Amino acid sequence: MAEDYVARIREIQPHGPYHLLGWSFGGAVAHEMAVLLRAAGERVALLALLDSGVGGGTGATAPSGPETLTQLLESLGHRVPDDPADLTPAGVLRLLRAEFSPLAALGEDRLAAVVTTFTDNARLADGFTPGIHDGDLLCFTAADSAPAHGEERHTAWTPHATGRVRHHPVPCAHGAMVQPAALAVIGPVLARALADT
């Protein structure tokens, strides 16, 4: 996936400096893209991760069924239904419509595709051990979410960067990292980091 994204980016911008940012699973992808770009001799001026965990490298079985729907809703900042019987694609769509979520427009078929992608990404992340990014890392963590595996997410990235890991907690849950209130905290930090590159 990272190789594909790097190839697409380089079709548009053949050489750096590159500025990469990824949220959640996308953070691990952005990190791997930075590793690949640096290995190709390119400059990565900024690598920023929004509440991204380091894969476990265990290749454990990904969640399925209601557990997947629960994790998907939580990761996107939506309420999880109290009744487990509502943890079906149809039940989740009813909840999304009631919350006026743009995801409600997906319909059952597309929601099923999102669930499949979410499950595949969880499997990929858990079976992956990141390389080492030759540079600094800017980590934003969701202060209102429980740390992954009992460890602060930004600390887990330290062995995967040769430079400094700069940490900025954001007062929100994981699923709210790209909501206006969180972006009001993230935006100025990113602007300063970009100005320094």
PAZAPA-449767 format. One record per residue (C-alpha): residue in three letters; residue number from 1; x, y, z. Coordinates in pm, 1 decimal, m for minus. Layout:
# PAZAPA-449767
(node ALA,NUM,(X,Y,Z));
...
END
This chain:
# PAZAPA-449767
(node MET,1,(0.0,0.0,0.0));
(node ALA,2,(275.6,244.1,93.8));
(node GLU,3,(462.2,157.1,m227.5));
(node ASP,4,(150.5,227.2,m432.1));
(node TYR,5,(92.5,561.9,m260.8));
(node VAL,6,(456.2,665.0,m304.7));
(node ALA,7,(437.1,579.7,m675.4));
(node ARG,8,(121.6,791.4,m716.4));
(node ILE,9,(270.4,1086.4,m527.2));
(node ARG,10,(590.2,1072.9,m731.4));
(node GLU,11,(388.6,1078.2,m1055.0));
(node ILE,12,(275.1,1426.1,m948.9));
(node GLN,13,(583.1,1538.2,m754.5));
(node PRO,14,(887.9,1332.7,m858.1));
(node HIS,15,(1116.1,1473.1,m586.8));
(node GLY,16,(1090.4,1606.7,m232.0));
(node PRO,17,(1067.3,1769.7,m0.8));
(node TYR,18,(757.0,1571.7,94.0));
(node HIS,19,(510.1,1651.1,371.4));
(node LEU,20,(318.5,1347.4,493.5));
(node LEU,21,(35.1,1316.9,743.7));
(node GLY,22,(m173.0,1014.9,836.9));
(node TRP,23,(m456.3,952.0,1081.5));
(node SER,24,(m505.8,621.0,1263.3));
(node PHE,25,(m410.7,335.3,1025.1));
(node GLY,26,(m309.9,605.0,775.7));
(node GLY,27,(m33.3,714.2,1013.0));
(node ALA,28,(139.1,378.6,983.5));
(node VAL,29,(104.9,402.9,604.4));
(node ALA,30,(248.2,758.4,603.0));
(node HIS,31,(538.2,641.4,821.9));
(node GLU,32,(618.6,356.1,584.0));
(node MET,33,(594.5,596.2,289.8));
(node ALA,34,(852.5,817.7,461.8));
(node VAL,35,(1079.8,517.0,513.4));
(node LEU,36,(1051.6,426.7,143.4));
(node LEU,37,(1107.3,784.7,25.6));
(node ARG,38,(1416.8,827.7,242.9));
(node ALA,39,(1551.9,492.4,118.5));
(node ALA,40,(1512.9,634.0,m235.0));
(node GLY,41,(1724.3,935.2,m134.4));
(node GLU,42,(1431.3,1176.5,m111.1));
(node ARG,43,(1379.1,1440.7,156.7));
(node VAL,44,(1077.9,1404.8,387.8));
(node ALA,45,(1046.2,1748.8,543.9));
(node LEU,46,(749.0,1661.5,765.8));
(node LEU,47,(599.2,1337.8,892.9));
(node ALA,48,(296.3,1385.1,1116.9));
(node LEU,49,(80.3,1114.5,1272.8));
(node LEU,50,(m270.8,1169.8,1409.8));
(node ASP,51,(m334.1,919.5,1689.8));
(node SER,52,(m162.0,635.8,1506.8));
(node GLY,53,(m53.9,317.6,1678.0));
(node VAL,54,(244.9,102.1,1598.6));
(node GLY,55,(140.9,m237.0,1457.5));
(node GLY,56,(184.8,m529.8,1691.7));
(node GLY,57,(370.1,m748.4,1444.4));
(node THR,58,(175.2,m1047.5,1573.7));
(node GLY,59,(m49.8,m1115.5,1275.4));
(node ALA,60,(m336.8,m1181.7,1516.5));
(node THR,61,(m683.7,m1250.7,1382.3));
(node ALA,62,(m870.7,m932.6,1295.8));
(node PRO,63,(m1207.5,m864.4,1462.0));
(node SER,64,(m1522.3,m977.1,1287.0));
(node GLY,65,(m1899.1,m926.1,1297.2));
(node PRO,66,(m2038.5,m706.0,1575.9));
(node GLU,67,(m1690.3,m646.1,1719.0));
(node THR,68,(m1578.6,m495.7,1388.0));
(node LEU,69,(m1883.0,m269.2,1371.1));
(node THR,70,(m1820.8,m158.6,1731.8));
(node GLN,71,(m1456.8,m75.9,1661.0));
(node LEU,72,(m1546.7,101.4,1336.4));
(node LEU,73,(m1807.8,320.9,1506.9));
(node GLU,74,(m1571.5,402.7,1793.6));
(node SER,75,(m1283.1,484.0,1561.1));
(node LEU,76,(m1502.2,728.4,1367.0));
(node GLY,77,(m1632.2,894.4,1683.5));
(node HIS,78,(m1986.7,754.5,1669.8));
(node ARG,79,(m2194.9,618.0,1953.9));
(node VAL,80,(m2214.4,239.1,1978.8));
(node PRO,81,(m2573.1,106.7,2005.5));
(node ASP,82,(m2674.3,m18.6,2350.4));
(node ASP,83,(m2856.4,m315.4,2200.8));
(node PRO,84,(m2614.0,m570.5,2047.4));
(node ALA,85,(m2891.0,m665.9,1802.5));
(node ASP,86,(m2837.5,m324.4,1639.3));
(node LEU,87,(m2476.3,m412.0,1555.6));
(node THR,88,(m2563.6,m511.1,1201.2));
(node PRO,89,(m2505.8,m309.6,883.3));
(node ALA,90,(m2875.6,m210.7,879.2));
(node GLY,91,(m2869.0,m113.2,1248.0));
(node VAL,92,(m2550.9,86.3,1206.5));
(node LEU,93,(m2698.2,270.7,907.6));
(node ARG,94,(m3004.2,362.2,1119.6));
(node LEU,95,(m2771.6,499.9,1387.3));
(node LEU,96,(m2566.7,695.0,1131.9));
(node ARG,97,(m2884.6,845.0,984.3));
(node ALA,98,(m3006.8,944.8,1331.4));
(node GLU,99,(m2671.6,1119.9,1393.5));
(node PHE,100,(m2681.8,1289.5,1050.3));
(node SER,101,(m2349.9,1128.5,963.8));
(node PRO,102,(m2231.6,1162.7,602.8));
(node LEU,103,(m2156.3,790.1,621.3));
(node ALA,104,(m2531.7,721.7,627.6));
(node ALA,105,(m2536.6,785.5,252.5));
(node LEU,106,(m2318.2,480.5,192.5));
(node GLY,107,(m2595.8,223.2,193.5));
(node GLU,108,(m2553.7,m135.8,309.8));
(node ASP,109,(m2332.1,m255.5,23.3));
(node ARG,110,(m2080.8,24.8,60.0));
(node LEU,111,(m2089.8,2.9,439.6));
(node ALA,112,(m2006.2,m367.9,403.2));
(node ALA,113,(m1707.8,m266.1,186.2));
(node VAL,114,(m1596.4,m17.1,453.6));
(node VAL,115,(m1619.9,m292.3,716.6));
(node THR,116,(m1413.0,m526.2,497.0));
(node THR,117,(m1149.1,m256.4,444.7));
(node PHE,118,(m1145.4,m176.1,817.5));
(node THR,119,(m1094.6,m545.8,898.3));
(node ASP,120,(m821.1,m584.6,635.9));
(node ASN,121,(m643.9,m271.5,761.6));
(node ALA,122,(m656.9,m400.2,1120.9));
(node ARG,123,(m502.3,m728.9,1005.8));
(node LEU,124,(m233.6,m549.3,804.2));
(node ALA,125,(m147.0,m313.8,1090.3));
(node ASP,126,(m123.9,m590.2,1346.0));
(node GLY,127,(97.3,m803.2,1124.0));
(node PHE,128,(332.9,m517.1,1038.6));
(node THR,129,(649.8,m399.3,1208.9));
(node PRO,130,(742.0,m45.2,1099.9));
(node GLY,131,(1081.6,41.4,963.4));
(node ILE,132,(1290.0,333.2,1087.5));
(node HIS,133,(1215.2,680.5,955.6));
(node ASP,134,(1533.1,882.3,907.8));
(node GLY,135,(1409.6,1205.1,1060.7));
(node ASP,136,(1177.7,1368.8,1312.0));
(node LEU,137,(824.1,1262.3,1384.8));
(node LEU,138,(534.7,1485.7,1488.6));
(node CYS,139,(276.4,1288.6,1688.0));
(node PHE,140,(m69.0,1410.2,1784.5));
(node THR,141,(m250.0,1182.1,2029.0));
(node ALA,142,(m614.9,1176.8,2132.3));
(node ALA,143,(m594.5,1261.4,2502.2));
(node ASP,144,(m948.2,1136.1,2569.0));
(node SER,145,(m882.5,786.0,2430.4));
(node ALA,146,(m722.7,499.5,2617.1));
(node PRO,147,(m358.1,449.8,2514.5));
(node ALA,148,(m297.2,160.4,2277.1));
(node HIS,149,(m180.2,m156.3,2454.0));
(node GLY,150,(m134.8,37.2,2780.5));
(node GLU,151,(141.3,251.5,2632.6));
(node GLU,152,(138.6,610.3,2511.6));
(node ARG,153,(114.2,600.7,2132.7));
(node HIS,154,(386.3,857.0,2070.3));
(node THR,155,(636.7,670.2,2291.0));
(node ALA,156,(584.5,352.8,2089.1));
(node TRP,157,(708.4,536.0,1777.3));
(node THR,158,(1042.7,638.2,1933.4));
(node PRO,159,(1233.5,327.9,1811.3));
(node HIS,160,(1098.1,391.2,1461.1));
(node ALA,161,(1251.5,736.7,1406.0));
(node THR,162,(1614.7,849.6,1413.3));
(node GLY,163,(1516.0,1205.2,1505.6));
(node ARG,164,(1305.3,1366.0,1771.2));
(node VAL,165,(949.1,1247.9,1839.4));
(node ARG,166,(752.8,1562.2,1922.7));
(node HIS,167,(428.5,1493.9,2107.3));
(node HIS,168,(113.1,1706.7,2111.3));
(node PRO,169,(m189.0,1572.9,2302.3));
(node VAL,170,(m523.9,1684.0,2162.7));
(node PRO,171,(m826.6,1703.7,2396.9));
(node CYS,172,(m1051.3,1468.7,2200.9));
(node ALA,173,(m1126.9,1102.9,2134.4));
(node HIS,174,(m964.7,911.0,1849.3));
(node GLY,175,(m1268.0,944.0,1623.3));
(node ALA,176,(m1275.4,1323.1,1667.3));
(node MET,177,(m918.2,1391.8,1551.8));
(node VAL,178,(m1037.6,1556.1,1229.4));
(node GLN,179,(m1332.9,1741.1,1378.7));
(node PRO,180,(m1318.2,2123.4,1398.1));
(node ALA,181,(m1232.1,2146.9,1769.9));
(node ALA,182,(m937.6,1907.2,1735.3));
(node LEU,183,(m819.8,2066.4,1411.3));
(node ALA,184,(m815.0,2403.6,1588.6));
(node VAL,185,(m543.3,2254.6,1812.5));
(node ILE,186,(m364.1,2055.2,1540.7));
(node GLY,187,(m368.1,2322.6,1268.4));
(node PRO,188,(m146.4,2585.6,1436.1));
(node VAL,189,(110.1,2319.8,1538.6));
(node LEU,190,(121.5,2187.6,1181.5));
(node ALA,191,(148.8,2540.9,1042.6));
(node ARG,192,(452.7,2611.8,1264.3));
(node ALA,193,(610.1,2277.8,1170.5));
(node LEU,194,(558.4,2344.6,800.3));
(node ALA,195,(705.1,2693.7,835.6));
(node ASP,196,(1017.2,2538.2,990.7));
(node THR,197,(1073.3,2291.8,703.0));
END
